[in-house]
Amino acid sequence: MSEPTLQSIGDYNELKGEKKRVVWVVVIAGLIIGSIYVIVNNIYGDAEDKIKVEKTIQTIPVQ
């Protein structure tokens, strides 16, 4: 498969058949992977053994 040229690049509305299906598969796969990431991150994303910080940084020393 060669790289597309300016003359051969078509608009999405003009895509037909397998090319249009590939675009939809990529979009749906991205949505599914993103959804799985959000679900897993909500379940396992919060650490239970956090270190509590008592003192906040007031100023940052400039060197």
C-alpha positions as CSV (number, residue, x, y, z in Angstrom):
1,M,0.0,0.0,0.0
2,S,1.6,3.3,-1.1
3,E,1.2,6.6,0.6
4,P,-1.7,8.7,-0.7
5,T,-1.1,11.7,-3.0
6,L,-3.0,14.9,-3.2
7,Q,-4.8,13.7,-6.3
8,S,-5.9,10.4,-4.7
9,I,-6.9,11.6,-1.2
10,G,-10.7,11.4,-1.0
11,D,-13.1,13.1,1.3
12,Y,-14.7,10.8,4.0
13,N,-18.1,11.2,2.4
14,E,-16.8,9.7,-0.8
15,L,-15.3,6.6,0.9
16,K,-17.1,3.4,0.1
17,G,-17.0,-0.2,1.1
18,E,-14.0,-1.5,3.0
19,K,-12.2,1.9,3.4
20,K,-15.3,3.3,5.2
21,R,-15.5,0.2,7.3
22,V,-11.8,0.5,8.4
23,V,-12.5,4.1,9.5
24,W,-15.4,3.0,11.6
25,V,-13.5,0.1,13.1
26,V,-10.7,2.4,14.1
27,V,-13.1,4.9,15.7
28,I,-15.0,2.2,17.6
29,A,-11.8,0.5,18.7
30,G,-10.6,3.8,20.1
31,L,-13.9,4.3,22.0
32,I,-13.8,0.8,23.4
33,I,-10.1,1.1,24.5
34,G,-10.9,4.5,26.1
35,S,-13.9,3.2,27.9
36,I,-11.9,0.2,29.3
37,Y,-9.2,2.6,30.5
38,V,-11.7,4.8,32.3
39,I,-13.4,1.9,34.0
40,V,-10.1,0.3,35.1
41,N,-8.8,3.6,36.3
42,N,-11.9,4.3,38.3
43,I,-11.7,0.8,40.0
44,Y,-7.9,0.6,40.5
45,G,-6.7,4.1,40.1
46,D,-6.8,5.3,43.7
47,A,-3.8,4.2,45.9
48,E,-4.7,3.0,49.4
49,D,-1.2,3.5,50.8
50,K,-0.8,7.2,50.2
51,I,1.7,9.2,52.2
52,K,0.1,12.0,54.0
53,V,1.9,15.4,53.6
54,E,1.6,17.6,56.7
55,K,3.6,20.6,55.5
56,T,2.9,22.5,52.3
57,I,5.6,24.4,50.3
58,Q,5.3,28.1,51.1
59,T,8.0,29.5,48.8
60,I,10.4,28.0,46.2
61,P,14.0,29.1,46.8
62,V,15.5,30.8,43.8
63,Q,19.2,30.2,43.1
